[in-house]
Amino acid sequence: FFLHAQAAIRDPLWSRGLGDVYKRQTLELRGGWVTVSRSKIRNYDGVCGVVLDASSGSLTVVSRDGIVRTIPLRGSVFEVDARTFSVVIDGDEVWKRRSIR
């Protein structure tokens, strides 16, 4: 699991602020530990596990008991544990940007 933001070198005169940097961010989730904080499908609330695959529309997660679930991004909020910090991901925002791989 790694979190990667592409480096951006910008001329301060032409900079539009941080928004143009954030538009180029990518996020690799495979192998990360994820918890579904909230989902429009209530059966997925609280599901925890390792991300097996991240497509443009869903995360495939395997839980400790070996159950594999495909959780839609739209309508879900995820918390990704990166050992020293955690990241909250709003699936609706990721869905709009399609910057997940």
C-alpha positions as a Python dict, from the first residue, in 0.01 Angstrom:
ca = {
    (1, 'F'): (0, 0, 0),
    (2, 'F'): (128, 347, -78),
    (3, 'L'): (-10, 696, -106),
    (4, 'H'): (142, 889, -394),
    (5, 'A'): (84, 1246, -501),
    (6, 'Q'): (254, 1337, -824),
    (7, 'A'): (507, 1614, -785),
    (8, 'A'): (412, 1936, -953),
    (9, 'I'): (653, 2217, -1034),
    (10, 'R'): (468, 2537, -1106),
    (11, 'D'): (559, 2894, -1187),
    (12, 'P'): (409, 3101, -900),
    (13, 'L'): (290, 3364, -1147),
    (14, 'W'): (72, 3109, -1327),
    (15, 'S'): (-36, 2908, -1025),
    (16, 'R'): (-409, 2876, -965),
    (17, 'G'): (-356, 2753, -609),
    (18, 'L'): (-344, 2399, -474),
    (19, 'G'): (-644, 2280, -674),
    (20, 'D'): (-438, 2217, -987),
    (21, 'V'): (-199, 1996, -784),
    (22, 'Y'): (-480, 1792, -630),
    (23, 'K'): (-630, 1719, -970),
    (24, 'R'): (-315, 1522, -1061),
    (25, 'Q'): (-307, 1304, -748),
    (26, 'T'): (-323, 927, -773),
    (27, 'L'): (-399, 682, -498),
    (28, 'E'): (-290, 318, -486),
    (29, 'L'): (-502, 117, -243),
    (30, 'R'): (-420, -248, -326),
    (31, 'G'): (-278, -418, -18),
    (32, 'G'): (-400, -147, 219),
    (33, 'W'): (-618, -211, 523),
    (34, 'V'): (-956, -44, 475),
    (35, 'T'): (-1267, 0, 689),
    (36, 'V'): (-1602, 98, 540),
    (37, 'S'): (-1714, 383, 766),
    (38, 'R'): (-2043, 436, 588),
    (39, 'S'): (-2216, 288, 285),
    (40, 'K'): (-2550, 332, 115),
    (41, 'I'): (-2566, -49, 130),
    (42, 'R'): (-2595, -100, 507),
    (43, 'N'): (-2452, -455, 495),
    (44, 'Y'): (-2112, -301, 411),
    (45, 'D'): (-2102, -64, 712),
    (46, 'G'): (-1808, -161, 933),
    (47, 'V'): (-1655, -410, 687),
    (48, 'C'): (-1276, -427, 733),
    (49, 'G'): (-1013, -597, 523),
    (50, 'V'): (-731, -581, 273),
    (51, 'V'): (-795, -422, -67),
    (52, 'L'): (-746, -682, -340),
    (53, 'D'): (-847, -459, -629),
    (54, 'A'): (-953, -100, -686),
    (55, 'S'): (-1146, -26, -1002),
    (56, 'S'): (-1300, 300, -1114),
    (57, 'G'): (-1628, 203, -950),
    (58, 'S'): (-1554, -28, -657),
    (59, 'L'): (-1309, -174, -407),
    (60, 'T'): (-1272, -550, -374),
    (61, 'V'): (-1190, -631, -12),
    (62, 'V'): (-1107, -959, 162),
    (63, 'S'): (-1187, -967, 534),
    (64, 'R'): (-1004, -1162, 805),
    (65, 'D'): (-1259, -1444, 778),
    (66, 'G'): (-1178, -1481, 406),
    (67, 'I'): (-1499, -1331, 268),
    (68, 'V'): (-1443, -1129, -51),
    (69, 'R'): (-1674, -833, -105),
    (70, 'T'): (-1698, -582, -387),
    (71, 'I'): (-1797, -248, -236),
    (72, 'P'): (-1918, 34, -462),
    (73, 'L'): (-1735, 367, -432),
    (74, 'R'): (-2049, 571, -486),
    (75, 'G'): (-2232, 620, -160),
    (76, 'S'): (-1946, 486, 56),
    (77, 'V'): (-1687, 640, 287),
    (78, 'F'): (-1366, 447, 357),
    (79, 'E'): (-1093, 481, 619),
    (80, 'V'): (-754, 355, 504),
    (81, 'D'): (-498, 272, 774),
    (82, 'A'): (-140, 352, 679),
    (83, 'R'): (19, 254, 1015),
    (84, 'T'): (130, 600, 1124),
    (85, 'F'): (-178, 783, 993),
    (86, 'S'): (-516, 713, 840),
    (87, 'V'): (-693, 865, 543),
    (88, 'V'): (-1067, 909, 503),
    (89, 'I'): (-1183, 868, 144),
    (90, 'D'): (-1523, 982, 21),
    (91, 'G'): (-1610, 735, -254),
    (92, 'D'): (-1836, 987, -428),
    (93, 'E'): (-1541, 1227, -472),
    (94, 'V'): (-1315, 949, -602),
    (95, 'W'): (-1591, 842, -842),
    (96, 'K'): (-1609, 1196, -982),
    (97, 'R'): (-1232, 1227, -1028),
    (98, 'R'): (-1158, 868, -1142),
    (99, 'S'): (-807, 903, -997),
    (100, 'I'): (-804, 567, -822),
    (101, 'R'): (-614, 274, -967),
}
